[in-house]
Amino acid sequence: MAKKIPDTVRPLFSIESDEPDSLRSQREMSDRKLEAKRVVKRLSAIVLEHYDACLPLNISLSAAELSIVTAALRDHAKGGRGELELEGCDEILSHCLTRLYEELVEEPSNILFTTATGPDSIKYDAMDPSFWIECLDLLESSNPTNRS
C-alpha cells in the first residue's frame, strides 16, 4: 500500500529568518545595552593595545584609521571580503591597520553570550552579525584612540 503524501508541506523555517521564532527569541539578549558596553570595552582595550604598539613606530592611530578598520569589519560581517582600504597608507601604517583588523575580525567568535535554558543549564551562543555591527558603530563613535 502506497503512502499518501500531502499536496502541501509545512515549511520548517520561514524564508526571511532561516530559524523558527522560538529559537530567535531564545537568543535575544537579556540586556542588550549592557552586553554592548561589555563588548565595546573589550574592543577598545584591543584598539588601545595596538595604539600603544604603534607609537614607537611613529604611528599615531586616529579616528580616520580606526574607520578604515571598522569599515572592513562591517563588510566582513555582512558577508563581504572585508578588505582594508589602504590607499595612501605607507607600509608601516598598512601593517599596523592589518594587524588590528586581523585581531578584531576574530572577536565575534571569541565572545559568547549565555542563555539560561533551565534551572541548572546554560546555553552559549555566538555573537549575531547585526549585534557585532552595532558594537563596531559604538566603538567607532567612542573613538578610543582620542586620549585627550
N, C-alpha and C positions, 0 to 999 in steps of 0.2 A: 504494500500500500504506500503510495507516494505521499510525502509530507506536503501539506499546503503551505506555501509561502505567501505572506500578506503582500498586497499590492504596494503598500507604503511602509516605510521603515522609519521608526522614530530615531532622529539623529542623537548621538550621544553628546555631542557638543554643538554649540551654535557656530555659525560661520564667523561671526565677529570676534568671538572670545577665545576659542581653542580650549576652553576648560569650563566645566559647569559652574554656575553661580555659587554653589555651596563651597567649592574649593577656593574660588576667588575671594569670597567673604572671609574664609578662614585665614587667608593670608594678609588681610588688612591689618595694618599696624595699629596697636592699641593707642599709641601716642606718636603720631607722625612727626610733629614738631620736635619732640624730644629725641626721636631716632635721627632726624635730620641734623640736629645740633651735635649729636654724638659722632655722626659720620663726618660732618664738616670739620669738627675738631681734629679728628684723625687725619683728614686730608690736609688740613692746614699745617699740622705738625710735619707731614711729609714734605710739603712745599717749603717750609722754613728750613728743614734739613738741607734740601737742595740749594736754597738761597744761600745758606751759610757755606756750603761746599763750593759754591761758585765765586765767593768773594776773593779767595786767594788767586783766582784766575782773572781777576779784574772784571768780572761779570757781575752785574747787579740786576737780578731778575726783577722786572717791573710788571705792572698790571698788563701791559701790552704783550709781554712774553707769556704770562700766565694765560691770557686769552688765546694765544696760538695753541697751547696745550689743551685747554678745555674745549676748544672748538673741535680738535681732532678726537678727543674723548667722547664728545656728544655724537659725532659722526659714527664712531665705532659702536656706541650704544644703540644707534638706530640701524645697525647692520651694515654700515659703510666700511670703507677701508681704514678710516681713522688716520689719514696721512697728515703729518705736520706740514704747515705752510711755512717753509723755512727760507723763502726768497728774501734776500737782503741780510740774512744772518751769516756771520762768519763761521768757520769750522768749530771754534770753541763754544760759541753760543748754541750752534746747532747740536753739538754733542750734549750740552747741559740740558737743553729742552727735550732731546730724545730720551735721555736717562730719566728725566722727570716723568715724561709720558709713559715710558716702559714700566715704571713703578706704579703709577696711578691706574693704568689700564687693568692691572691685576686686582685692584681693590674690590670691585663688586663681587668677585668670587671669594675674597677673604673675609668679607663682612656678612655674618649670618644673623637672621632675625629669629627670635624664638616665639613659638605659639604654644600655649598650653592646650593639649589635646585631651587631657583628663586630669584627675586629681594627682596622679603620680607620673605623668608623661608629658614630654615637651617635644615639639617638632621644630626642626631647624629649616629655615627657608633662605634661599639665596636672594640677593637684592634684585628687585624688579628694575628693568632698564629705565622706566619712566621716573622712578624714585631716584635712581642714580643721576639722571639728567637734572632733576630738581636740586640735588646736592651739589652738582657742578655749578649750577647757576648761583646757589648760595655761596659757594666757595669763591667764585669769581667776584661776586658783589661785596664780599667781606674783605677782599684784597689783603691776604695775609702777608704779602711782601712789603706792604706800606708800614714801616716801623717808625712812624713819626710820633 
